Amino acid sequence: MAVVDLDPDLTAAGPSAIAAALAPRVGEPLLVRFDAAALAAGPESALRVWLRTVPFATLAVGEVPRALRDVLDVRVPDPTAADRLAPFCRPRGLVPLPPWRAGISIIIPERDAPEMLGAALAALATAQERVAEAAQVIVVANGAPAAGYVALAQQYPHVEFVFSEAPLGFAGAIERGLAEARHDWTYLLNNDMTLDANALAALLPARGDDVFAIASQIFQRDAAGRREETGFTDWYVDEAGVRLFHAPVRDEREVRPHLCASGGAALFRTALLRRYLRGSRCYDPFYWEDVEWGLRAWRDGLRVLFCPRSQAQHRHRATTARFFPQAEIERIVQRNRMLFDARHRITGNGIAWLMDRICDLPYASQREFARLRVAAGVFRQRFHALRPPQPAAPPVLPAPGQGALALPPTSYSYR
C-alpha cells in the first residue's frame, strides 16, 4: 500500500493542491497521513472541513471537492431522503390570513449613505402625498453611526430611524424594520431607489386577500445604456442551473403575475413577509432572498403581481459595491443561485449533478454550504418542493448541439 504524507504547507494550500498531490495515485490503495496539528486546529480548520461530510437535507453534501472525492473515494451519505418522502406529502392549502386593513409601512435598509437616502426620502415624500391611507416610514440605518443621520431626522421628523452600528445585511435590516411595522402591507424600498410620484398610489388597488406581493417597475441601465432591470421577473433553466431574468415590459397598463417581487421596490403582505423572511436568512448577506419569497408564496397558493404603472429609478448595487469587492459579490450571487436550486428542486437534474455544481463553487462557498442550519433548511424545502400548487415552470434550454427548445405552454413573460 502506498503511503502519501500531506505536510502542513500542503494541507493549508487548499483542496486543489491536495487533489493534485494525490492524483498520480488514482486507483491505488492509499494510506494518506495528515499532520496531527492540522486536525487539532479546531472545527473550522481547513482539513477538518475538507474531510467531513455534512447532512445536506439528510441529504448530505460532501464538502470535499469533486477531484479530491474521486481520489480519496469519499462516500457521501444518501442525499435523497427528502426527495423520496416528498410524494407522500399532502397538497398545500391556502395560507390562512385575517382580512387586511388599509395602511402601509415603508422600510428602507440604509448603510452609511445619508446623501443617497435623502434622495430616496424626498421622492418617497412626494409619492406619499398621493396616498390617502396611513403610512409609516422606517429607516434601518446599519453599519454606520447615528450621528450621520441627525440632519435627515430633523428634515423628516415623521420618519422612524432604527440604528445598528453593526452591519445587518439585507434580510437582517428588513427583519429589524418589520419588528417596528404597524400596518398589514409593507413596501420595501432600497436606499438607492427613487420612486416616481405615482408609484405607491398605482399599486395599492392591486392588493387582495390572495396577493402576497406587488412589484413596481424598475428602471436601471448599465454604463452602455442597456436596460438591466425591469422588475418583471421570470426564470429558465440551462446546463448551469436555474437563472432569473428581468423580462421586457410590453404592456404599461396591465397588472399581471410574475415570479417574484424585488425586495428593493415592492409591496408585501407584512405577516407573510415576516414568515418567509425567517427562512431566507441562509442567503445572507444579500441576493436571491426575494426570489425565495415569491416562489414560496406561489406554492402556498398566493399570487405575486407586477404593476408597471408603479415606477422606480435604481442605481444598481450602489450600496453593495461600496462594501464588497465585485468578485465577492459574484461569488455570493452564484452561491445563492445554487442554494436556491438545492432548496427547491428547480432543475430536476438529480443529486449527483447538484453536488458536482456545488463542488465547483469556490471553497468559501463550499464551507458555507456545509453548515448544519443550511442543510436542515434544504431538507425542509425539498420535502415540500413538488406539492401543488406550483408556479409556472421555467423553460429548460438545451445545451449547445442538443436540439430544439421545448417551451412549456406558458410562462410569466410570454403566453
C-alpha positions in Angstrom: 0.0 0.0 0.0 1.4 3.4 -1.0 1.8 6.0 1.7 1.2 9.7 1.0 2.2 12.3 3.6 0.5 15.6 3.4 2.5 18.2 5.2 1.1 21.3 6.9 2.0 23.5 4.0 0.1 21.3 1.6 -3.0 21.0 3.7 -3.0 24.7 4.2 -2.8 25.3 0.4 -6.3 24.1 -0.2 -8.2 21.2 -1.7 -6.9 21.7 -5.3 -3.4 21.3 -4.1 -4.2 18.1 -2.2 -6.1 16.7 -5.2 -3.0 17.4 -7.4 -0.7 15.7 -4.9 -2.9 12.6 -4.8 -3.9 12.4 -8.5 -0.9 10.3 -9.6 -2.1 7.6 -7.2 -5.7 7.3 -8.5 -6.8 3.7 -8.4 -4.1 2.5 -5.9 -4.8 1.6 -2.3 -3.6 4.6 -0.4 -2.7 5.4 3.2 -3.0 9.2 3.4 -1.3 10.7 6.5 -2.1 14.2 7.7 -0.2 16.3 10.1 -1.7 16.0 13.5 -1.6 19.7 14.1 -4.0 20.3 11.2 -6.6 18.0 12.7 -6.1 19.7 16.1 -6.6 23.2 14.8 -10.3 23.3 15.7 -13.6 22.7 14.0 -13.0 25.3 11.3 -9.6 24.1 10.2 -9.4 23.6 6.5 -8.5 19.9 6.9 -11.5 19.2 9.1 -13.8 20.9 6.7 -12.5 19.0 3.7 -12.7 15.7 5.4 -16.1 15.9 6.9 -19.3 15.2 5.1 -22.3 17.1 6.4 -26.0 16.4 6.3 -27.4 18.2 3.3 -31.1 17.5 3.8 -30.2 14.1 5.2 -29.2 14.8 2.2 -25.5 15.2 2.7 -23.3 17.2 0.5 -19.7 16.2 0.8 -17.7 19.3 1.2 -14.7 17.6 -0.3 -14.3 19.0 -3.8 -15.0 16.6 -6.6 -11.4 15.9 -7.7 -10.5 15.1 -4.1 -13.6 13.0 -3.6 -12.7 10.9 -6.6 -9.1 10.4 -5.4 -10.0 9.6 -1.8 -13.1 7.6 -2.8 -15.0 9.5 -0.2 -18.5 8.1 0.3 -21.2 10.8 0.7 -24.3 9.6 2.6 -27.5 9.2 0.6 -28.8 12.7 -0.3 -32.3 11.8 -1.5 -34.3 11.3 1.7 -36.3 14.4 1.3 -37.0 13.7 -2.4 -38.2 10.1 -1.7 -40.5 11.3 1.1 -42.0 14.1 -0.9 -44.6 12.1 -2.9 -46.3 11.3 0.4 -46.9 14.9 1.3 -50.5 16.3 1.1 -51.2 19.2 -1.3 -50.9 22.6 0.3 -53.9 24.6 1.3 -54.1 28.4 1.1 -52.3 30.1 3.9 -55.0 31.4 6.3 -54.7 35.1 6.9 -57.1 37.6 8.6 -58.7 40.3 6.4 -56.2 43.0 5.7 -56.6 46.7 6.7 -55.6 49.8 4.8 -52.3 51.4 5.6 -48.7 50.8 4.6 -45.3 50.6 6.3 -42.3 51.6 4.2 -39.0 50.0 5.2 -35.7 51.4 3.8 -32.5 49.5 4.6 -29.7 52.0 4.7 -25.9 51.6 5.2 -23.8 54.8 5.5 -25.1 56.7 2.6 -27.1 59.6 4.0 -27.0 61.7 0.8 -28.4 58.8 -1.3 -31.0 58.1 1.5 -32.0 61.8 1.3 -32.9 61.5 -2.4 -34.9 58.4 -1.6 -36.8 60.1 1.2 -37.5 63.2 -0.9 -39.1 61.1 -3.7 -41.0 59.0 -1.2 -42.5 62.1 0.4 -43.8 63.2 -3.0 -45.3 59.7 -3.6 -46.9 59.7 -0.2 -48.8 62.8 -1.0 -50.9 60.8 -3.5 -51.9 58.2 -0.9 -54.8 58.8 1.4 -54.0 55.9 3.7 -52.0 55.9 6.9 -48.3 55.4 6.2 -45.3 54.7 8.4 -41.7 55.2 7.2 -38.9 53.2 8.9 -35.2 53.6 8.0 -32.9 50.9 9.3 -29.6 52.6 9.4 -26.9 49.9 10.0 -23.2 49.7 9.8 -22.9 53.5 10.5 -23.1 55.8 13.4 -26.3 57.5 14.2 -24.6 60.9 14.2 -24.6 60.8 10.4 -28.4 61.0 10.2 -29.1 63.9 12.5 -29.8 66.3 9.7 -32.2 63.9 7.9 -34.0 63.1 11.1 -34.6 66.8 11.6 -35.7 67.3 8.0 -38.1 64.3 8.1 -39.4 64.2 11.7 -42.1 61.6 10.8 -39.5 59.1 9.7 -38.7 56.4 12.4 -35.0 55.7 12.5 -33.7 52.3 13.8 -29.9 52.3 14.3 -27.4 49.5 14.4 -23.7 50.2 14.4 -23.1 46.6 13.2 -23.9 45.8 9.5 -27.1 43.7 9.3 -27.2 42.6 5.7 -30.3 42.9 3.5 -32.5 40.4 5.3 -31.3 41.4 8.8 -32.1 45.1 8.1 -35.6 44.1 6.8 -36.2 41.9 9.8 -35.3 44.8 12.1 -37.7 47.1 10.3 -40.5 44.5 10.3 -40.3 44.4 14.1 -41.5 48.0 14.0 -44.0 47.8 11.2 -47.6 48.5 12.2 -49.5 48.0 9.0 -50.7 45.0 7.1 -48.8 45.9 4.0 -45.1 46.8 3.8 -43.3 48.5 0.9 -39.6 47.6 0.8 -37.5 50.4 -0.7 -33.8 50.3 -1.3 -31.9 53.4 -0.3 -30.6 53.6 -3.9 -34.2 53.7 -5.4 -36.2 56.9 -6.1 -39.9 56.5 -6.5 -41.9 58.3 -9.2 -44.8 60.4 -7.8 -47.5 57.8 -8.6 -45.5 54.8 -7.6 -47.4 54.0 -4.4 -50.9 55.1 -5.5 -50.7 53.0 -8.7 -50.1 49.6 -7.0 -52.4 49.9 -3.9 -55.6 49.0 -5.8 -54.0 45.6 -6.8 -54.0 44.3 -3.2 -56.1 41.3 -2.4 -56.7 38.5 0.1 -54.7 36.1 -2.1 -51.9 38.5 -3.0 -48.5 38.3 -1.4 -46.6 41.0 -3.3 -46.9 43.7 -5.9 -43.8 44.8 -7.6 -43.0 48.2 -9.1 -41.5 48.6 -12.5 -37.7 49.4 -12.1 -35.7 51.5 -14.5 -31.9 50.9 -14.3 -29.4 50.9 -17.1 -25.7 49.9 -17.3 -22.9 52.2 -18.4 -23.6 51.3 -22.1 -27.2 52.4 -21.8 -28.7 48.9 -21.8 -31.6 48.4 -19.5 -30.7 45.7 -16.9 -33.8 45.7 -14.7 -37.5 46.0 -15.3 -38.9 44.4 -12.1 -40.9 42.0 -14.2 -39.3 38.7 -13.4 -39.2 35.2 -15.0 -36.9 32.2 -14.9 -35.4 29.5 -17.1 -33.0 26.5 -16.6 -29.9 25.9 -18.6 -27.0 23.5 -18.2 -25.6 25.6 -15.3 -28.8 25.5 -13.4 -31.7 28.0 -12.7 -31.5 31.5 -14.0 -33.5 34.6 -13.1 -34.1 37.4 -15.5 -35.9 40.7 -15.9 -38.3 40.4 -18.9 -39.2 43.3 -21.2 -42.4 45.2 -20.2 -44.7 45.1 -23.2 -47.9 46.5 -21.7 -47.6 49.5 -19.4 -51.2 49.2 -18.2 -51.8 45.6 -17.2 -51.1 44.3 -13.7 -50.0 40.7 -14.3 -48.5 37.8 -12.4 -44.7 37.2 -12.4 -42.2 35.0 -10.5 -41.1 37.3 -7.7 -41.2 40.9 -6.5 -37.9 42.7 -6.0 -37.1 43.4 -2.4 -35.9 46.8 -3.4 -39.2 48.3 -4.8 -42.3 46.2 -4.0 -45.3 46.0 -1.6 -45.7 42.8 0.5 -48.2 41.4 2.9 -46.5 42.1 6.2 -47.4 38.9 8.0 -46.3 36.7 5.1 -43.1 38.6 4.6 -42.2 38.0 8.3 -42.8 34.3 7.8 -40.8 33.9 4.6 -38.0 36.2 5.7 -37.1 33.9 8.6 -36.5 31.0 6.2 -34.4 33.1 3.8 -31.6 34.1 6.2 -29.5 31.3 4.6 -28.9 33.7 1.7 -27.2 36.4 3.9 -25.8 38.9 3.3 -27.8 39.5 0.0 -29.4 38.3 -3.2 -32.0 35.6 -4.0 -34.0 36.2 -0.8 -36.8 37.8 -2.7 -36.9 35.0 -5.3 -37.3 32.6 -2.4 -40.2 34.6 -1.0 -42.0 34.7 -4.4 -41.6 31.0 -5.0 -42.9 30.1 -1.6 -45.9 32.3 -2.0 -46.9 30.7 -5.3 -46.5 27.3 -3.7 -48.7 28.5 -0.8 -51.5 29.3 -3.2 -50.8 33.1 -3.3 -50.2 35.5 -6.2 -47.2 37.7 -6.9 -48.0 40.6 -9.2 -46.2 43.2 -11.3 -47.7 46.7 -11.6 -45.9 48.6 -14.5 -47.6 51.9 -13.7 -45.8 52.0 -10.4 -42.3 53.1 -11.3 -38.9 53.5 -9.6 -35.4 54.5 -10.7 -32.5 52.4 -9.5 -28.8 52.9 -9.0 -27.9 49.2 -9.3 -25.7 47.8 -6.5 -24.9 51.3 -5.3 -24.7 50.0 -1.7 -23.2 46.5 -2.0 -20.4 47.7 -4.4 -19.2 50.1 -1.7 -18.6 47.4 0.9 -17.9 44.2 -1.1 -15.4 43.6 -3.9 -17.0 42.7 -7.2 -15.6 39.2 -7.1 -17.1 38.6 -3.7 -20.5 39.9 -4.9 -20.4 37.5 -7.8 -19.3 34.6 -5.5 -22.3 35.2 -3.2 -24.7 35.6 -6.1 -23.6 32.2 -7.6 -23.6 30.5 -4.2 -27.1 31.7 -3.6 -28.3 30.6 -7.0 -27.1 27.1 -6.3 -28.6 27.2 -2.8 -32.0 28.2 -4.2 -31.8 25.3 -6.7 -30.9 22.9 -4.0 -33.7 24.0 -1.7 -36.4 24.0 -4.3 -35.6 21.2 -6.8 -35.9 23.6 -9.7 -33.6 22.0 -12.4 -34.6 18.3 -11.8 -31.1 17.3 -12.8 -30.5 14.9 -9.9 -28.4 15.0 -6.8 -25.2 14.0 -8.4 -25.4 16.9 -10.8 -26.3 19.3 -7.9 -23.4 18.1 -5.8 -20.9 18.5 -8.7 -22.1 22.0 -9.2 -21.7 22.8 -5.5 -18.2 21.3 -5.6 -17.3 23.6 -8.5 -18.0 26.6 -6.4 -15.2 28.5 -4.6 -14.0 26.9 -1.4 -15.6 29.6 0.7 -19.0 28.8 -0.7 -18.5 25.1 -0.1 -17.8 25.8 3.5 -21.0 27.9 3.8 -23.0 25.0 2.3 -21.6 22.7 5.0 -23.3 24.5 7.8 -25.9 22.4 9.6 -28.5 25.1 9.6 -28.2 25.4 5.8 -28.5 21.6 5.4 -31.6 21.5 7.6 -33.2 24.3 5.6 -32.6 22.4 2.3 -34.3 19.3 3.7 -37.4 21.2 4.8 -37.8 23.0 1.5 -37.1 20.0 -0.7 -39.5 17.9 1.3 -42.4 20.2 0.2 -41.0 21.3 -3.1 -43.1 19.3 -5.5 -46.5 19.6 -3.8 -49.2 21.6 -5.7 -49.8 24.3 -6.3 -46.8 25.3 -8.3 -45.7 28.5 -10.2 -45.3 28.5 -14.0 -42.5 26.1 -14.8 -39.2 27.5 -16.1 -38.3 26.7 -19.7 -35.4 24.3 -20.0 -32.8 25.5 -22.5 -30.8 22.7 -24.2 -27.0 22.6 -24.2 -25.4 23.6 -27.5 -25.9 20.8 -30.1 -28.7 19.1 -28.1 -31.6 20.1 -30.4 -34.6 22.4 -30.2 -36.1 24.0 -27.2 -39.4 22.6 -25.9 -41.2 25.5 -24.3 -43.9 25.0 -21.6 -47.4 26.2 -22.6 -46.9 29.5 -20.8 -44.6 31.4 -18.6 -44.8 34.7 -16.9 -43.2 36.7 -19.7 -44.9 35.0 -22.7 -48.2 33.4 -23.4 
